[in-house]
Amino acid sequence: MSNAPAVSSTSTHRAASGAATQFDAVVIGAGVSGLYQIYRLREAGFSVLGIEAGSGVGGTWYWNRYPGARFDSESYTYAYSFSDELLQEWNWNEHFAPQPETLAYLNHVADKFNLRPLIRFNTRVTAATFDANAQCWDIVTEAGATIRTRFMIMATGLLSATQFPDIPGIDSFQGKSLHTSRWPHDPNGLGGDKSVYLGKRVGIIGTGATAVQLIPHLAAGAASLHVFQRTANWCAPLHNGPIKPEEQAALKASYPAIFQLCDKTGGAFMHDFDPRSVFDVSAEEREALFEKLYTHGRGFALWLANFHDVMTDMRANKLLSDFVARKIRARVKDPAVATKLVPTTHGFGQRRVPMETNYYEVYNQDNVTLIDIRENPIARITPTGIKTTAAEYDLDVIIFATGFDAGTGAISRIDIRGPDGSSIKDKWSRELKTFMGLQVSGFPNMFMHIGPHAAFCNLPRCAQITVDWVTELMGYMRERNLREVVPTPEAETAWTRHAEAEADKTLLSKTDSWIMGSNIPGKPRALLLYAAPAPVFRQECKALAENHYQGMQLR
Ligand code: NA7
């Protein structure tokens, strides 16, 4: 590793256009975690190159431009906390910022900290091989360039590898079809192009968190909307609203308190579980808390500020599920449609809860039809639309809101080979194993942010933990002239078993969802996130550094 001074924009530009170049670190992905990692490494005096497939920064917020895309985290808890000046100068307009506002924010961060010159855009990484003699990674891009780096840092995102369903005839459709995370850009702004659906006959496949944000917009603008639902999900009201000028000043004054609170809560949000059991209180008190959270609780409050046992005890969970089912039935006029919208396969919060604004009311509109494809599965996609086992629907547009190969997908779609030639894809196709979600045994000098086994929390908050940890480790190694770090297989196995035990304690692991990898055919079933509370994960990272990285081989 070189003791390189901070990389100047000129030298990076030269490097970015060259062939095989040596960097201390290459950060793959210029989203929330990648931008912060690039910033931290440059500040620490490392030479760093960012590689980004998109034409701009933003990651999730660059790609996901479908109408309705927005935070489910309060905007002020999602912001970077490392710069007080940044916190004070940026005005969030809504409690849950829409995608164009978030993308504007991340562009502002890139400009303010002059990160753009350190990033090579429009560049997709296809392969990476660790050279054991040189103790370096050789990273290969789609265009055929090779970039040599000591450390390879995967900031590729939890939900970025798009997943299309395996439906016969999918390529035969003659109209427009698209995945929600590849929504065409609005030529006049940072959002998505609404002309995709305005006045059109639209079909959407999927009813996860993405679809639940998008569907009210489609219903308002499309001539007709057919929603093809395989599994109903439990949704909760978002309760978004503008941040009023007087609130803005109060928020800016309370940033330290907001982040302190996020540091303490299990999910790194401003919500924490009620320490009481649902069975400790009377039926009236229980109903009162459910009602308060449903009617007024912002964001994930209904999920994460509820009685603690609703997420650990199926009997407690059933009480909450029944409450939410009553709400759905009250909001949807046609009882038969309401019944289809009430989930039957799992309890509230066992899957990532989609946050909604007027979602259920959409099904009261004349131009909206809910198609239950569990009852009548899609037989095929035809040149003119979608054919189920019961009927055929003519459409102008088909939208695939069918999700992602979460956690592992963005990493294993790159042909990553360790020093002995073994591939990470093969390894994870047998079993998901990581060391703290940070490293993988057999793949030295590779780090992951928000990848598999990432802490289950407000993502920027936990990304800051891991970015700071990686930066500190690289500094530690520089001081000691160490060139290689890799976890031992024993440490990786021990930590993976611990993560599995934590997963077992939650109800998340008791149903199918992308969180369990079960949306991808053949993917080994495992909780893709680390279920222990975020403060526990932070403490584990801290202890690892304090104990001189026990369980990791440094050489
Ligand atoms: P999700 O939550 O994985 O939802 C995908 C949806 O697509 C879900 O309703 C699936 O039904 C449906 N799906 C997937 N494949 C098929 C096929 N083959 N046929 C019919 N329906 C299908 O992805 P999202 O993009 O909504 O959200 C991902 C995360 O992004 C979200 O949790 C937030 O954290 C942000 P299924 O439930 O599998 O029956």
Residues whose N, C-alpha, C, O or C-beta is under 5 A from the ligand:
A	BS01	NA7	L159 P165 D166 I205 G206 T207 G208 A209 T210 A211 R230 T231 R352 A401 T402 G403 F404 W514
